[in-house]
Structure formats: structure tokens, C-alpha cells
Amino acid sequence: LESRPFSNSTRIEGSARFSPDGSRIAFASLRSGATEVWVAERDGSRLQQITSLSAVGVFIGGWSPDGTRIAFEAAVAGNSDVYLVGADGGHLRRLTAEPSIDGVPSWSGDGRWIYFASTRAGVIADIWRISPNGSEATRLTHNGGFEPRESPDGRYLFYLDRPPAGLAIGGTARVMRLPLGGEQEEPV
């Protein structure tokens, strides 16, 4: 198997995520001068910038299960929030607007929810969820939470109890599991 560059750029790129059918890739890139969301075919063709936020940083959370939208975190004007954008550009929507740090979004398997980490209840991030239509966010964890991922069967939410950055200063992070039926969160 030969390895080759996906797209030629002299700028920083990352946070790439495949579409559900594997045919397209969404990624963050500085190639336009600010960090924006870009989409391309899996071979690098049909490269398209789909946001123009002039963000300081962007993290791609992932594609909606139907492949029509992309959830991402962007730091704009000093505030980090969760956004949605149509996979072909357009229909940009800011889902969170709190002065807190809201980010690292991920979709539920049925597309009804976007899970994300937020410091809106304190200095330690917890996991929250919000409808892609922009309903009020609901807090799911109360003892920390970061990098949420729903299980394939939709019964559990797995996450870290703190950001991995804590590992650099000697901390530890545990993988946690929250039954989505309303039971207590527990270490895995």
C-alpha cells in the first residue's frame, strides 16, 4: 500500500473525518489564512471550503448519520462554540452561544442529538446534548466529561472524565460510561 499526501497545502491541516459512506472527508485547514472547514472527495478532488468564520481554531466533530451536515467546534471572537454546516456549504448554524467553552461535538447514531463538552456549569467540563435544531442544551454528566461518543446500539455514552491535557501534568483520565436510560455514570 502506497502512502501519499491527501491534499497539497503549505498550511496546517487536521481533524479529518470521513463521511458515513466513506466517499468524502471533512477537515480543518488554515489554507485560506484562517482555520475553516473544508470538504473533499476521498481522493482529494473537488476540494471546497465550506465555512468562512475566520476562526482561530476548528475541530471537526463528525458528519450527521445521513451525511448532510457536519458538526464542529470553532473559536470565533474569543469564544468556543458548537456549529453545524451543510456538507456542501451553506446552512451554517451556531448551536451554542454561552460564554463557556463548548466543543468536541459528536452525533448520536440516530441523528437526534449532538453531544458536546461544556464548562457552562463550572470550570470542569461536563457532557451536554443539544438537538441539531437548536433546542436548549441538557446536562448529562455531573463529575466531568470530555470527548463523548455514543455506543453503536445507542444505549450508552462513553467519554473521558477529564480532558487528555490533564495527562501532560501528571493527571489521569478515566473512560466512563453513562447509560442513556437515565442511570448513573460509571467507570469502564
C-alpha positions as CSV (number, residue, x, y, z in Angstrom):
1,L,0.0,0.0,0.0
2,E,1.4,3.3,-1.1
3,S,1.1,6.4,1.2
4,R,0.7,9.8,-0.5
5,P,-0.5,13.3,0.5
6,F,-4.3,13.7,0.5
7,S,-4.1,17.4,-0.5
8,N,-1.2,19.6,-1.1
9,S,-1.0,22.6,1.2
10,T,1.7,24.6,2.9
11,R,-0.7,25.3,5.8
12,I,-1.6,23.3,8.9
13,E,-4.5,20.8,8.4
14,G,-6.1,18.2,10.6
15,S,-9.1,17.0,12.5
16,A,-10.2,14.9,9.4
17,R,-13.4,12.9,9.5
18,F,-14.8,10.5,6.8
19,S,-18.5,10.9,5.7
20,P,-20.7,7.9,6.8
21,D,-20.4,6.3,3.3
22,G,-16.6,6.9,3.2
23,S,-16.7,8.9,0.0
24,R,-15.8,12.3,1.4
25,I,-13.6,13.8,4.0
26,A,-14.2,17.0,6.1
27,F,-11.1,18.6,7.7
28,A,-9.9,21.8,9.3
29,S,-7.4,23.9,7.3
30,L,-5.5,27.2,7.5
31,R,-5.0,27.2,3.7
32,S,-7.3,30.3,3.4
33,G,-5.5,32.3,6.1
34,A,-7.9,31.4,9.0
35,T,-9.0,28.0,10.2
36,E,-12.0,26.9,8.2
37,V,-13.9,23.7,7.4
38,W,-13.1,22.1,4.1
39,V,-14.6,19.1,2.3
40,A,-13.1,16.9,-0.5
41,E,-13.7,13.6,-2.1
42,R,-11.6,10.8,-0.5
43,D,-9.0,11.1,-3.3
44,G,-8.6,14.8,-2.6
45,S,-10.6,16.0,-5.6
46,R,-13.5,18.5,-5.5
47,L,-11.8,20.4,-2.7
48,Q,-14.3,23.0,-1.3
49,Q,-14.1,25.5,1.6
50,I,-17.5,25.3,3.3
51,T,-17.1,27.9,6.2
52,S,-15.9,31.5,6.3
53,L,-15.8,32.1,10.1
54,S,-12.2,33.4,10.4
55,A,-11.8,31.0,13.3
56,V,-8.7,30.8,15.5
57,G,-9.2,27.0,15.8
58,V,-11.6,24.4,14.4
59,F,-12.2,20.8,15.5
60,I,-14.4,18.6,13.3
61,G,-16.7,16.6,15.4
62,G,-18.2,14.5,12.6
63,W,-20.8,14.0,9.9
64,S,-24.5,13.6,10.6
65,P,-25.6,9.9,10.2
66,D,-27.3,10.9,6.9
67,G,-24.1,12.6,5.6
68,T,-25.8,16.0,5.0
69,R,-24.3,18.1,7.9
70,I,-21.1,18.4,9.8
71,A,-20.8,19.3,13.5
72,F,-17.7,21.2,14.5
73,E,-16.2,23.3,17.2
74,A,-14.9,26.8,16.3
75,A,-13.2,29.5,18.3
76,V,-14.5,32.8,17.0
77,A,-14.1,36.2,18.6
78,G,-12.6,34.6,21.7
79,N,-15.5,32.1,22.3
80,S,-15.5,28.4,21.6
81,D,-18.9,27.1,20.4
82,V,-20.5,24.2,18.5
83,Y,-21.7,24.8,15.0
84,L,-23.4,22.9,12.2
85,V,-22.8,23.4,8.5
86,G,-24.3,21.7,5.4
87,A,-21.9,19.2,3.9
88,D,-21.8,21.2,0.6
89,G,-21.6,24.6,2.4
90,G,-24.5,26.8,3.5
91,H,-26.9,26.5,6.3
92,L,-24.3,27.4,8.9
93,R,-25.8,27.4,12.4
94,R,-24.3,28.2,15.7
95,L,-25.8,25.8,18.2
96,T,-24.2,27.1,21.4
97,A,-23.8,30.7,22.5
98,E,-22.8,30.6,26.2
99,P,-19.7,32.4,27.3
100,S,-18.4,28.9,28.4
101,I,-16.1,26.7,26.3
102,D,-18.4,24.4,24.3
103,G,-16.8,21.9,22.0
104,V,-15.7,18.4,20.8
105,P,-19.1,17.6,19.4
106,S,-20.3,14.1,18.3
107,W,-23.6,12.9,16.7
108,S,-25.9,10.4,18.2
109,G,-26.4,7.4,15.9
110,D,-30.0,8.4,15.1
111,G,-29.0,12.0,14.4
112,R,-31.4,13.4,17.1
113,W,-28.7,14.7,19.3
114,I,-25.3,16.3,19.3
115,Y,-23.2,15.6,22.4
116,F,-20.5,18.1,23.5
117,A,-18.3,19.1,26.4
118,S,-19.0,22.4,28.1
119,T,-17.8,24.4,31.1
120,R,-21.1,26.2,31.4
121,A,-21.8,24.6,34.8
122,G,-18.3,25.2,36.2
123,V,-14.6,25.1,35.4
124,I,-14.6,21.3,34.8
125,A,-16.3,20.4,31.5
126,D,-19.3,18.1,31.6
127,I,-21.1,16.3,28.7
128,W,-24.3,18.0,27.4
129,R,-26.5,17.3,24.5
130,I,-28.5,19.5,22.1
131,S,-30.8,19.0,19.2
132,P,-29.4,19.8,15.8
133,N,-32.4,22.2,15.5
134,G,-31.0,24.2,18.4
135,S,-33.2,23.3,21.4
136,E,-32.0,24.1,24.9
137,A,-28.9,22.0,25.9
138,T,-29.3,19.3,28.6
139,R,-26.6,18.4,31.0
140,L,-25.8,14.6,31.1
141,T,-22.8,14.3,33.4
142,H,-22.0,15.9,36.8
143,N,-18.5,14.6,37.5
144,G,-16.6,15.8,34.4
145,G,-16.8,14.7,30.8
146,F,-14.9,15.1,27.5
147,E,-14.8,13.5,24.1
148,P,-18.3,12.0,24.1
149,R,-19.1,9.0,21.8
150,E,-22.4,7.1,21.7
151,S,-22.3,3.3,21.5
152,P,-23.4,1.8,18.2
153,D,-26.6,0.4,19.8
154,G,-27.4,3.9,21.3
155,R,-27.7,2.6,24.8
156,Y,-24.6,4.2,26.3
157,L,-22.5,7.3,26.1
158,F,-18.7,6.8,26.5
159,Y,-16.4,9.6,27.4
160,L,-13.3,10.7,29.3
161,D,-13.9,12.1,32.8
162,R,-11.4,15.0,32.0
163,P,-9.6,16.4,29.0
164,P,-6.5,14.5,28.0
165,A,-4.4,17.7,28.5
166,G,-4.5,16.8,32.2
167,L,-2.3,13.8,31.4
168,A,0.6,16.1,30.5
169,I,0.7,17.5,34.0
170,G,0.6,14.1,35.7
171,G,-3.2,13.7,35.9
172,T,-5.2,10.7,34.8
173,A,-8.3,10.4,32.8
174,R,-10.8,7.5,33.1
175,V,-13.1,6.1,30.4
176,M,-16.6,6.5,31.7
177,R,-19.9,5.0,30.6
178,L,-23.3,6.7,31.0
179,P,-26.4,4.5,30.3
180,L,-28.7,6.8,28.3
181,G,-31.7,5.3,30.0
182,G,-31.1,7.7,33.0
183,E,-28.9,5.5,35.2
184,Q,-25.7,6.5,37.0
185,E,-22.4,7.2,35.2
186,E,-19.7,4.7,36.0
187,P,-16.0,4.0,35.1
188,V,-15.4,1.3,32.5
